[in-house]
Amino acid sequence: MNLRTVSLRRRVAVSVLLVLFLVLVALVISVDRTFAGQSSRDVDGVLVNTENRAVEMLKNGKRPAEVVGQLTKRNVHVTIDLPNGTMLGARPDGQFESKNRLVGRNKVTIYADTEAISQAQHRLRKLLLILGLVAIGVTGLLIVVVVRRALAPLDAMTSLAQAIAAGHRGGRLNPSRTDTELGRTAAAFDGMLDSLEGSEQRTRRFVADAAHELRTPITGVQAVAEALVQAPVDSPDRDQMSFLLVREARRAGRLVDDLLALAQLDAGYEMQRESVDLLGLAEAEVARTRFVAPDFDIAAEGVPVAVVGDGQRLAQVLANLVDNARQATGPTGTVRIRVDLTGFTVSDNGPGVPDAERERIFDRLVRLDDARDRRSGGSGLGLAIARGVIRAHGGDLTCEPSAQGAVFRVRLPAVNPVATPAAL
């Protein structure tokens, strides 16, 4: 998205002045035409009225000279052409409109002087032009003040953004109203700041926790390595120290692998897309677990369904959930994997997960039993990785409420039944 960063003040000022100019032009043209039309109607009315009076006076026996004398005024002139060719009255100079009419053998002509009207119309145009220019100038000055005040909230947003960029966290706009354009923008701005600062705090806390987690196995590796170097060649403790060194190194390696997996998920790691048989995946996990713990009670059940996804990542999620369940229940526990048309569930008969912790356990570096998970090599990242993988597939991983034990529900989109030979 490329945002055009033109000057909002300039754009508003120019737009308002342009609209005002167009309105004034339209107003001047409208007033001028209205004035001209009304003036023409008034002149026509005077001509018709004077003509009617002249006709009436002549018909009543008035002499033509008397008619001319009585009807001729400042802006109205009357002339009568007699049958013998004599013209009573004088034609006016300048601009005029006239009407002619025969009354008996006399020709009556009425003249209306329009020069005064033209001068008035000219003065009116000049006055409208001057007033329009003055209005545009005054409006331009007022717009500068009004627009600056109207855009003050944007300046406040800019100042707050600059302050936050400089390291002053915690500032907010706190709009008084959120049902206006600027109010919605300010509310969205505050929400974005809350999200960014929360993400920053979580990132800092995660980095600190990850550094703390890595320090423990690295310190163990360093201590065992130093002891191993200083121990005599024929020391009976060298084998044990070598075993401890390998265990701590593996623990650090697993933590680094988990951190790398989380980083890839956060960066939008593109997974392989293939058809995966969920029931086959569950049966393979049962076989793996029985190989590691032959006496452990685990089974897979459900219907054969297929989903388009990354088979290795989905197997990693299933293995993580089963390992967590096996560690929670102990060697005498029971774990069941059930596959259906929406995904699969992993349930156990262990102590379960408290309701208040059912969402927190998916946070990074969170352990409900910290001591036990440290002994087993758990980093507290497994469930976070599992949820990230499932959400990358467009689904979700949740811990469902249960009366006994823990139930982890994996929902995946576009799960399709697998055709069995019997169905074919």
N, C-alpha and C positions, 0 to 999 in steps of 0.2 A: 504494500500500500504506500503510495507516494502522496503525501499531504501537501497541497498547495499552500505555502506559507506567505500569502500576500498580506499587506497591512489591512487589518480589519477596520481600523479607524478611517484610513483613507477610502476603503471600499464603501463603508457606510456613509461617509461625508459626501463622496462623489455621487453615490446612488441617490441620496436624499436631494442634493442640489440639482441633479439631472431631472428627477421627478418634479421638483418645484419649478424648474425652468419650463418643462413641458406643460405643466398645469397653468403657469402664467401665460405662456404663448397661446394655449387654448382659450384662456380667459380673455386675453386681449382681442383675439380674433372674434370670439363670441360677442363681446361687448360692442366691438366696432360694427359687426354686422347687425346686431340688434338695434344699435343707435341709428345706423343708416336706414334700416327698414322702417323704423318708427318715424324717422324724419321724412322719408318719402311718403308714408301714409298721411302724416300731418300736412304736408304740402298739397297732396291730392285733396285732402279734406277742405283746405282753405280755398283751393281753386274751384272745387265743386260748389261750395257754399257761396262764394262771391259770384260765380256764374248764375246760380239760381236767383240770387238777389237782383242781379242786373236784369235778367229776363223778366222777373216779376215787376220791377220798377218800370221797364219799358212798356210792358203790357198794361200797366196801370196809367199810362199816359205821361210818364215823366219824360222830360226832354233829355236827349242823349247827353248834352253838356252837363246837366244836373247829375245824371247817373255817373258819369265819369268823375265829377268832382266829389261826390259822396263816397264812392267805393275805392277811389285811389288813396292808398295809405303808404306808410313807410316801406313795407316789404311787398305790397300788392299794388299792381298798376293795372288800370283798365283803359283800353282803347276801343273806340267805335268807328268803324268805317261807314260813312253815309253813302247813299246811292250816287251822289254827285261826285264821289271820289275824295271828299274831305275826310281827314282822320282826326277825330277828337281824342286828346290825350297823347302822352309820349311813351315810347317804348323804353324800358330801363336798360342801363348798361350793365355789363358783367354777366354772371351766371343766372339763369332763370329757367323756369318751366312755364308753359303756356297751355291754354285751352281756348278753342274757338267755337263759336256758335252763332248761327243766323237767327235773328229775331225780326221777322218781317223781311224788309229789304236792307236791314242794318246787320253788319257783321261785328259781333262783340268778341273781343280777345282779352283774356285774363292772363296776367303775367305774375308769377310768384318768384321773388328774389331768393335764390338758394346759396348765395355766396356766404351769408352769415352762418348758415348750417354747415357748409364745408369748412369754414374756419373753426367752428365749434368742434367738429369732428376731428380736425387736425390737432387742436389743443387737447382733446380727450385722448387721442393716441399717444401724444407726447407725454401726458400726465401718467397714463398707464405704463408706458415704457420706463419712466423715471421711478415710479413706485415699485415696479417689478424688479428693477436693478437694486433698489434700496432693500427690498424684501429679501432678495437673494444674498446680498452682502450681510445683512443682519442675521439671516438664517444660518449662513456659513459660520459666523462667529459663535452663534448659540450651539451649533452642532458640535463644534470642537469641545465645548464645555460639557454638553450633554453626553456625547459619545464617550468622553474620557471618564465621566462618572458612571455611565452604564457599563463600561468594560472594566471597571475597578475590580470585580471579582476575578477576572482573568489575570489581572496583575497580581492579585493575592495568590492565585494558584501558581503563577510563575515564581513568585518569591518563596513560597513554601517548597516547591520542587527544588529550587536552587539551595535552600537551606538544608533540605534532606540530602541532596547530593554532596553538600559540604560536610555531612556527618551529623547533623542535628536531627536525630530521630525523634519520633513521637508527636510531631506537629500534625494537626488536622484542620480542615476547613470548617467542619461542623456547620453545614448550611442550615439557616433558619427554616427554609421551606424546600421540600424535595419534589414539589409538583410543578416546578418551572424548568425551563431549559437549563439555566445555570445551576439550579438546585439539583437536578438529576446529574448534571456533569460533575458537580462538586461531590455529591454522594458517591458516584462511581469512582471519582478520584480518591476519596477517603477509603473506599473499599479496596481499591488497588493497593494503596499504601499499607492497609492492614494485612492484606495477603502477602505483599512483598516482605514486609518486616517480619511477619510470622514465619515465612519461608526462610528468611535470613537467620532468624533465631534458631529454627529447627536445624538448619544447615550447620550453624556454629556448634550447636549442642551435639549434633551427630558427629562432626569432625572431632570434637573433644572426646566424646565417648569412644569413637573408633580408635583414636590415639591411645586412650586408656586401655582399651581391649588389646591392642597390639603390643602395648608395653609389657603386659604380663607374660605372654609366651616368649617375646624377644628377650626379656630379662632372664627368663628361665633358660633359654638357649645359651645366652651369654654366660650365665653362672655355671651351667653344666659343662659347656665347652672349656671354660677356664679350669674347672676342676679336672676335666678329662686330660687336659694338656699337662697339668701339674702332677697327675697321678703316675706312680711308677708303672712300668710296662707290665709287670707281673702282678699288679694289684687286682684282688678278687672283685673290686667294685667297678672295674672298667666296663664290664658288660651291662651292668645296671645303669651306669651313667650314659652309655651309648643308647640304651633303650629310652631313657628319659630325654636325651637330646633329640632323637627321632620323633618322639611323641610331641614335644613342644614345637619342633619345626613343622610337623604336620598340622598342629593346631594353628600356628601362625599362617601356614599356607591356606588352610580352609577359610580363615578369616579374610585373607587377601582375596581369595577367589570370590567369596560372598560380596565383598566390597566392589570388586570389579563387575560382578553380575548386576548389582544395584546401579552402578554408574552406567552400564549399558542400557538398562531399562529406562533410567531417567533420560538418557540421550536419545531414546526412541530406537532401540536396537531392532533391526528388521529380522524377524524370525522366519524360519523355513515354513512353507505352507504345503502340507500334504494331508492325505486322508489318514486319520488315526483311529484305530479300533479301541475305544475306551475300555471295553470289557477285556480285550486281549492285553491292554496295558495294565489293568488291575490284576489279571492272573499272573502276568510276568512279575509284578511287584510282590505278590503272595509267594511266588517261587523264590524270589531273592531273599525275602524275610525268613522263610523257612530254612534257607541255606545258612543264613547268619545265625538264626535262633531256631533250631529244629523243633523244640518243644513248645514254641509260642503258638497260641491259638489265633490264627488269622485266616480269613476266607474272603473270597470275592463272589458276588452274586449280582443278578440283574439281567438285563437284555443286551444283546450285542448291538451297539450303536457306533456310528462313525462321526467324526468332527474334523473339519479342515483346520490344521494347526501344526505346531512344531512338536513332533513326537518326543524328542529328547527333553524339551523344556517341560512338557506335560508329565513325562515320567519323573522328572526332577521334582515337580510339585507333589506328585503322588508319593514319592519316596520320602519327601520331607514330612508330609502329614502322617504317614505310617510310622516313621521313626519317632516323631513327637508323641504319637499315641502309645507306641511301645515303651518309650521312656516314662510316660506318665502312668501307665498301668503296671509296669514291672514285668518280670518273667512269667507271672501267672495270670496276666491280663488277657482280654479278648478284644480283637479289632476286626471290624467288618467294613468291607468296601462294597458299596451298592451303586450300580450303574443304572441310570434311567434315561428317559428321553430329554432331560434338561441338563444332564451332566453326571456328576457322581458325588457321593458322600463318603466320608471316613468317620466312623464312630467307634468309641471305645467305652469300657466300663470303669474307667479310672475316676479320679476325684472330680473331674469336670473343670469348667472355667466359670468363675463367679460372673454374674450378670454385669457388674461394673467393669469387668476386665475384658469382656468379649470383643470390644473394639480396640482397646489399647494394646492387646497382644500382637496386633499387626503393625504397631510402630516399630521403628528400627532400634535394635539393641535393647529390647524389652524382654525380661525373663520373669515368669511368675515364681519359679523356684530357682533363684540365682545360684545357689551353691551347687545344686544337682546339675544344672546345665553347664556350669563351669567344669565340673568333674567329667561330664560326658563330652566335653569339647564344643558344646553349643555356643554360638556367638550372639544369639538373639536376633539374627537377620533372616532366618529361614522362612518364617511366615511373611515377612515383608517382601522377600523375593518371590514367594509363591503367589501372593496377591498381585504383585507387579506383573508376573508372567500371565496370570489369568486375565487381568485387565488389558494386557497387551493383545490378548485374543478376543477382546470385546465382551468378556464375561465378568464374573465377580466371584470372590472368595469371602465367605462369611462364617462366623462361628454361631451356630444356631442354638437357641435355648433348649435344654434337655433336662429331664428329671434325673438322669443318671449318666455320668460320664460326659465326654465332650463329643460334639457333632460338628464337623467342618463340611460346609456345603459349597461345592464348586458348580457354578452355572455357566454354561457355554452356549453361545448362539449357534444356530444352524446345525443342531444335532440330528442326524438321520439314522433310522434303523438300518442295520446291516442284513441283507437278504441271506437267509440260511438255505442250505441244500434242500431241506424239507419243504421250505416255502416255494422253491423253484420247481 
